[in-house]
Amino acid sequence: MLTAATVTSAVAAALAEDAPWGDVTCETFLPPSATATAQLRARSDGVLAGAEVFTAAFTLTDPHTSVTFAAGDGIHFAGGDVLAEVSGPARAVLQAERIGLNFVQRMSGIATLTSRYVAEVAGTKARIVDTRKTTPGLRALERHAVRCGGGHNHRFSLSDAVMVKDNHLAVAAAQGLSVTDALQAARVRLGHTTHLEVEVDSLDQIEPVLAAGVDTIMLDNFSLPDLRTGVELVAGRAIVEASGTIRLETVRAVAETGVDVISVGALTHSAPALDLGLDVVVA
């Protein structure tokens, strides 16, 4: 969940970075009494994410500003739609403009890309999830955007679940431990509520991993035929996740192999910012 504290922290840091000693342009060019009204307008089709964050950019700059959205996060909109209206002291409106836009454009871009992946797998049982490939410090915002686009979140951090990857397995093998033994030993040390997921990169790893009683098995960079075979081998004994080089053009075929989850790093690390603009309304 995107909390008020998280929003305030992220936005306050961005505002301080952008105007550490104030906005000299507004302070020297605009009289303190000037007011302004501006509209947030879509310049392309998309899905909205970041309304709360956009609003905070203005209200933290000056609590006398007001922001009114036509609808909340998760709505689909068309190019030309007016998404929100901002009113208040002109200095505050213009000082916060870029920070507000940076956040809402970034988050809406993620939501829009996610919605396209979700649409591609419609009618299958696969769910689209994100990864930890997020912008440092902005993970909560970017993952909120994924949910706005209809996607789901993977583990939020390293503290949330056990996810044994190829490098972990390589270290275990160097200690002379079999995959099954190492995983069983980890399971004994875990609390009963902690999820255990293991990444494999070949079909012959599946049975030794399943023998340890894992909750999820990730098939990483598998071909489509191997994904189908992997799903058959797992046979419902664990959740099956597909990952690695998943693209919009290929995600439907991956979903049709029968996997339960498809993790897509591109949702957060490669989503382009959506084209939105904030224009002052001249009476």
C-alpha positions in Angstrom: 0.0 0.0 0.0 1.1 3.5 -0.8 1.1 5.3 2.5 0.9 9.1 3.2 4.3 9.0 4.9 5.9 7.4 1.9 4.4 10.0 -0.5 5.4 12.9 1.7 9.0 11.6 2.1 9.5 11.1 -1.7 7.9 14.3 -2.7 9.6 16.4 0.0 13.0 15.1 -1.1 12.2 15.9 -4.8 11.1 19.4 -4.0 14.2 20.1 -1.9 16.4 18.8 -4.7 14.6 21.0 -7.3 14.4 24.3 -5.2 17.0 24.0 -2.4 17.0 27.8 -1.8 13.6 28.6 -3.4 12.5 29.3 -7.0 14.4 32.4 -8.0 12.5 32.8 -11.2 9.0 32.9 -9.5 10.3 35.0 -6.6 11.8 37.7 -8.9 9.2 37.6 -11.7 5.8 36.9 -10.1 4.2 39.1 -7.4 3.3 37.3 -4.2 -0.4 38.1 -4.7 -0.6 36.5 -8.1 -2.8 33.4 -8.4 -3.0 30.8 -11.1 -5.2 27.9 -12.3 -3.7 25.2 -14.4 -5.0 22.0 -16.0 -3.3 18.6 -16.1 -4.1 17.4 -19.6 -3.3 14.1 -21.3 -1.4 14.3 -24.6 -1.7 10.6 -25.3 -3.9 7.7 -24.2 -3.0 5.9 -21.0 -3.8 4.8 -17.4 -3.6 7.2 -14.5 -1.3 6.6 -11.5 0.1 9.0 -9.0 -2.8 11.4 -8.3 -1.9 11.5 -4.6 1.7 12.1 -5.4 1.0 14.8 -7.9 -1.3 16.5 -5.4 1.4 16.4 -2.7 3.9 18.2 -4.9 1.6 21.3 -4.8 0.2 21.1 -1.2 3.7 20.6 0.3 5.0 23.6 -1.7 2.1 25.7 -0.4 -0.9 24.4 1.6 -3.1 27.1 0.0 -3.0 25.3 -3.3 -5.8 22.9 -4.2 -5.8 20.0 -6.7 -8.9 18.4 -8.0 -8.8 15.2 -10.1 -11.7 14.2 -12.4 -11.2 10.6 -11.4 -8.7 8.5 -9.4 -5.8 6.2 -10.1 -6.5 3.3 -12.4 -8.7 5.1 -14.9 -8.1 4.8 -18.6 -8.1 8.1 -20.4 -7.7 9.5 -23.9 -5.3 12.1 -25.3 -6.9 15.5 -24.8 -8.7 14.6 -21.6 -8.3 17.0 -18.6 -7.3 14.9 -15.7 -7.0 17.5 -12.9 -7.1 21.2 -12.1 -4.6 23.0 -9.9 -5.4 26.4 -8.3 -3.6 28.6 -5.8 -0.7 31.1 -5.4 1.0 31.3 -8.8 4.5 31.0 -7.3 3.6 27.7 -5.7 1.8 26.3 -8.8 4.7 27.0 -11.1 7.4 25.9 -8.6 5.8 22.5 -8.0 4.8 22.0 -11.7 7.9 20.0 -12.8 8.0 17.7 -9.7 4.3 17.0 -9.9 4.6 16.2 -13.6 7.7 14.1 -13.2 6.0 11.8 -10.7 2.6 11.5 -12.5 4.2 11.0 -15.9 6.5 8.3 -14.6 3.9 6.5 -12.6 1.3 6.7 -15.4 3.8 5.4 -17.9 4.3 2.3 -15.7 0.5 1.8 -15.2 -0.1 2.2 -18.9 2.6 -0.4 -19.9 1.4 -2.8 -17.2 -2.2 -2.5 -18.5 -0.9 -3.6 -22.0 0.8 -6.7 -20.5 -2.4 -7.5 -18.5 -4.5 -7.2 -21.6 -2.3 -9.5 -23.6 -2.8 -12.4 -21.1 -6.5 -11.9 -20.6 -8.4 -15.3 -20.6 -5.4 -17.2 -19.2 -4.7 -17.9 -15.6 -1.4 -16.1 -15.6 -1.0 -12.9 -13.5 1.5 -10.2 -14.4 3.9 -9.2 -11.6 6.7 -6.7 -11.2 10.2 -7.2 -9.9 12.8 -5.5 -7.7 14.1 -3.7 -10.8 12.8 -0.3 -9.5 14.2 3.2 -9.1 16.1 3.3 -5.8 13.9 5.1 -3.2 10.8 5.1 -5.4 9.8 1.4 -5.2 6.6 2.0 -3.3 5.4 4.5 -5.9 6.4 2.4 -8.9 4.8 -0.7 -7.5 1.6 1.3 -6.8 1.6 2.2 -10.4 1.8 -1.5 -11.4 -1.3 -2.2 -9.4 -3.0 0.8 -11.0 -2.4 -0.9 -14.4 -4.0 -4.1 -13.2 -0.7 -6.0 -12.4 0.4 -7.5 -9.1 3.5 -7.1 -6.9 6.2 -9.6 -6.3 8.0 -9.5 -2.9 8.6 -5.9 -1.9 12.1 -6.4 -0.5 14.7 -9.0 0.5 13.1 -9.1 3.9 9.7 -10.4 2.7 10.3 -13.9 1.3 13.1 -16.4 0.6 14.0 -16.3 -3.1 16.9 -18.6 -3.9 18.5 -17.7 -7.2 21.3 -19.2 -9.3 24.1 -17.5 -7.4 22.7 -18.7 -4.1 22.7 -22.3 -5.5 26.2 -21.9 -6.8 27.5 -20.9 -3.3 25.6 -23.9 -1.8 27.2 -26.3 -4.4 30.6 -24.9 -3.6 30.0 -26.0 0.0 29.3 -29.5 -1.2 25.6 -29.3 -0.6 23.0 -30.8 -2.9 20.1 -28.5 -4.0 17.6 -30.6 -2.1 19.6 -30.7 1.1 20.3 -27.0 1.1 16.7 -26.1 0.5 15.4 -28.5 3.1 17.9 -27.0 5.7 16.6 -23.5 4.8 13.0 -24.6 5.2 13.7 -25.9 8.7 15.1 -22.5 9.7 12.1 -20.6 8.2 9.0 -19.5 10.0 5.9 -21.3 8.8 4.5 -18.1 7.2 7.6 -17.3 5.1 7.3 -18.1 1.4 10.1 -20.1 -0.3 10.7 -19.6 -4.0 13.6 -21.1 -6.1 14.8 -20.1 -9.5 15.9 -22.8 -11.9 17.4 -22.5 -15.4 17.1 -26.0 -16.7 14.5 -28.8 -16.6 16.7 -31.2 -14.7 16.7 -28.9 -11.7 13.0 -29.1 -11.2 12.7 -32.4 -9.4 15.5 -31.8 -6.9 13.9 -28.4 -6.1 10.4 -29.8 -5.7 11.7 -32.5 -3.4 12.5 -29.8 -0.9 8.9 -28.7 -0.7 9.2 -25.2 -2.2 6.2 -22.9 -2.6 7.1 -21.4 -6.0 9.5 -22.5 -8.7 10.7 -19.9 -11.1 11.5 -21.1 -14.7 14.1 -18.5 -15.8 14.8 -17.9 -19.5 13.1 -21.1 -20.5 12.0 -21.6 -24.2 8.3 -22.0 -24.8 8.5 -25.8 -25.2 10.5 -26.1 -22.0 8.0 -23.9 -20.2 5.2 -26.3 -21.2 7.3 -29.3 -20.1 8.2 -27.6 -16.9 4.5 -26.9 -16.1 3.8 -30.6 -16.7 6.7 -31.7 -14.5 5.6 -29.5 -11.6 2.1 -30.8 -12.0 0.5 -28.5 -9.4 3.1 -29.2 -6.7 4.1 -25.6 -6.6 3.3 -22.2 -8.1 5.1 -21.9 -11.5 6.6 -18.5 -12.4 8.1 -17.6 -15.7 10.7 -14.9 -15.9 13.5 -13.6 -18.1 13.3 -11.5 -21.4 9.5 -11.3 -21.3 8.3 -8.9 -23.9 4.9 -7.5 -24.8 5.1 -9.5 -28.1 5.8 -12.8 -26.4 3.9 -12.6 -23.1 0.7 -14.2 -24.5 2.6 -17.2 -25.7 4.3 -17.5 -22.3 0.9 -17.3 -20.5 -0.5 -20.0 -22.8 2.1 -22.5 -21.5 0.1 -22.8 -18.3 2.4 -20.8 -15.9 0.7 -19.2 -12.9 2.8 -16.0 -12.7 4.8 -14.0 -15.2 7.3 -11.5 -13.7 8.3 -8.6 -16.0 11.2 -6.3 -15.0 10.3 -4.0 -17.9 7.2 -2.8 -16.2 9.4 -0.6 -13.9 12.8 -0.4 -15.5 11.8 0.3 -19.1 8.4 2.0 -19.0 8.5 5.3 -20.9 7.0 8.4 -19.1 3.6 9.2 -20.3 3.1 12.5 -22.2 1.1 14.8 -19.8 1.2 18.6 -19.6 0.2 21.2 -17.1 -1.0 24.4 -18.8 -2.1 27.6 -17.0 -5.7 28.6 -17.9 -5.8 32.2 -19.0 -9.2 33.8 -18.3 
